[in-house]
Amino acid sequence: MKTSITKITLQGFKSFNKKISIPFLPGFNIVAGPNGSGKSNILDAIAFVLGRSSAKSLRADRLYELIFNGGEGKTAAEYASVTLYLDNSQKTFPFEDGEVAVTRKVSKNGLSVYKINSKTTTREKILELLSSARIHPDGHNIILQGDVTQIIEMNPIERRYTIDEISGISEYNDKKEKAQKDLDAVDQKLKEAEIIISQRYDIFKKLEDERNAAIKFQNLQKQLIVLKGSLAHKKLTTHEEQIKKLDENLVKKEELNKKLNEEIAQIEAELDKRESSIREVAGKLIDISKRVKIEKEVSELRSKLLIAKDRLDSNAREVDRINSLIDKLEALESRKVELSGEMPRAVQAILRLNLRGVLGTIASLISVPENYRVAIEVAAGPHLNDIVVEDENVASYCIDYLKRERIGRATFLPLNKIRPILFRDNELLGKHGVVNVASKLIKYDSKHMSAIEFAFGNTLVVDKLETAKILGIGKARMVTLDGDLIERSGAMIGGHYLKTHPKFVETATNKEIETYINRRKELEEEIKSFRQDVFELEKKLKEYAVSETTKELIDLEKIRVSSEREVDELRERRKKNHGRRINLEIELNTAKIEKAKLEAELENVRTELQQYGQIEYVDEKLYALENFIKKAQREIEEIGLVNLKAIDEYEKFKNEFDQYKEKYEKILLEKKAVIDMIEQIEQRRMEVFNKCLQEVGSNFNEIYTKMSGGTAKLELENPADIESGLAIEANPAGKKLLNIDSMSGGEKTLAALAFLFAIQKYKPAPFYMFDEVDAALDKENSLKLAELIKSLSKSEQFIMITHNDQTIKSGDRVYGCTMDRGETKIVGLEMPPK
């Protein structure tokens, strides 16, 4: 359903003093006239009656200034009144009349009176009635003087406000604002609830800690009773078992003591018998010795025999001592290289092991004359610390040891595998200045030959460097007496030789070892001689034993010796048994004391156990139970004083706290619901805005193309943010794309008008009013604008104020305005159809 302006009646409004009615028909209505003729006042009057509240937008400082003020002999009007008649043939408005009259009257005191069909009403009612037909006092269908310039001069944010307005997102803004207020209210409730909960929580946590401490204290007390009861029960069973074992042990010891006493008595009786027998034999020996003269010789032989045996034993001990010394000296000799201070740690470690099959280092196995020391040391180089071993198995074992212990590396020379390097250039031997092959200048055990030849066999010792040069550098490996080395490769190594510790330690160790070995041989010869003497003496003693008297004497002596030995054995047995009996009696007494102590403790434990009543015992060892008890007691001490009432107080307070917590959670849910609603509003707001922007942008491009032949677009400065500014860009035909701020005046006007028409197309109104919008356009663009409006006026009502001839020619009718003594006169002219 549509409507349009059918007529406007003015009286006392600006330059219209007398009451005048101007009919407006559908189509393109032109209001023309010279400047100052009052033609713009017609549009001001329409805006006034529609309910505009801003006097400045009506080109006045105050509303009463809209009243005709007289002049040139005319009387000023008492009021200004405008009535706008709108077509209601299609029942656009809720009235049965075919036409609706809206009146606004303002008096000199600035008060406005509104009427609908001559009935007084309020401005709000007027606005409500007009809005139902998409008529608004500040609508974009009313473009007054300066509105186009305002569009041009707007910043991007202000232009975006236009899209906000026409898209209707203000509705969502209001909803969002209301939701935000609700959110603020919820936040306030949430803060209040948080304060209460925070205060309650502190009390709650304190009570909870006290309650937990009280419960822990009670549990520990119960646990302590169970542990103490379990300990007492464990002690009871342990003591009972110990007493039982002690009883069994006491029985065994009593039986053993009885047997010992019986055995000692038997030994005493046997001793008495043996001692009596010895006395009897001794008497007989005394009688026989008086009769036998040969006893003296036998005695001498025995003395000699004892002396010989004693010397034999002494020499044997001396041989053992000498063997020990030889071992120590040989060990000292095997480590003598360490005295130089240059032996690698790995080599030292192997030598300290004293392994069988490890013979020593090259340095320790050779003897070097003093005048060849430097040459031999240089010739050997790193080989001095090579370790000579019997075979590759010994070498492998040593290498594994060094790896396992992470000590270092060493070179091993297995005698069964190492190949000697022999000197082949024999033609050099005997020449002037040649001393000899290095291996021939040192002394060593022949069994070490292959290792020594490996280290020294390929090196020739010469007196000086000049000799080596004469013989030929590189012809053989040579070393001078002062330590200059010439390799077979031609490399020459020399300079001042810094003597450090001697590599070959000469000591008296070997001589001492040799001396002790000789002494051992002498002692072994003496031992052999003494054994022969003992054999001869014992043989003679046996010969004396052949006589009857001597035989009897010897037999008695044997009996005496045997009896004395048996007596000694019996006495020793008696002594041991006496000691065993004493120890056994001590053990018996100790066991009886221990039993008495355990029985006393058992009684105490029984008494203690009764106070714990019926409890479930913990089956652990004594030390474990004691540790548990100490731990429980320590924990009880750490807890300190407890508030046992806190258990009941906690439960009561917890119920209250849970209620507050539940309320708090409800408020949180309420907040979440509000936030969700805000998000939904914002989402819908963005959808509405973007849809509007897209449609207006499409309209803008379409209209601008019709007006200029170019293209145009609208877009946000930040497409992701609908709060960002709105950019208007266009490229007039034949030109590049420009922002509206970079266009010429006419181009700006054309783009601004296209923008306004795009808005109007998006949100069409019953009529459109333009006030000199073509003032800045040239003839060509004015014609394009006029043609556009002409085409649109076929379905819409346009009222346009203009000076432009091209526009006037395009109108369906023209209303001419003139100024007569301060009062506007108007005349209408119907234009011929084209």
Buried (B, 14 or more C-beta within 10 A) or exposed (E): EBBBBBBBBBBBBBBBBEEBEBEBBBBBBBBBBEEEBBBBBBBBBBBBBBBBEEBEBBBBEEBBBBBBBEEEEBEEBEBBBBBBBBBBEEEBBEBEEEBBBBBBBBBBEEEBBBBBBEEEBEBEEBBEBBEEBBBBBEBBBBBBBEBBBEBBEBEBEEBBEBBBBBBBBEEBEEBBEEBEEBBEEBBEBBEEBBEBBEEBBEEBEBBBEBBBBBBBBEEBEEBBBBBBBBBBBBBBEBBEEBBEEBEEBBEEBEEBBEEBEEBBEBBEEBBEEBBEBBEBBEEBBEEBBEEBEEBEEBEEBEEBBEBBBEBBEBBBEBBEEBEEBBEEBEEBBBBBBBEBEBBBEBBBBBBEEEBEBBBBBBBBBBEBEEEBBBBBBBBBEEBBBBBBBBEBEBBEBBBEBBEEEEBBEBBBBBBEEBEBBEBEBEEBEEEEBBBBBBBEBBEBEEEBBBBBBBBBBBBBBBBEBEBBEEBEBBBBBBBBBBBBBBBBEEEBEBEEBEEEEBBBBEEEBBEBBEBBEEBBEEBBEBBEBBEEBBEBBEEBBEEBEEEEBBEBBBEBBEBBEEBBEBBEEBBEBBEEBEEBBEEBEEBBEEBEEBBEEBEEBBEEBEEBBEEBEEBEBBEBEEEBBBEBBEBBBEBBEEBEEBBEEBBEBBEEBBEEBEEBBEBBEEBEEBBEBBEEBBEBBBEBBBEBBBEBBEBBBBBBBBBBBBBBEBBBBBEBEEEEEBEBBBBBBBBBEEEEEBEBEEBEEBBBBBBBBBBBBBBBBBBBBBBBBBBBBBBBBEEEBBBBBBBBBBEBBEEBBBBBBBBBEBBBBBBBBBBBBBBEEBBBBBEBEEBEEE
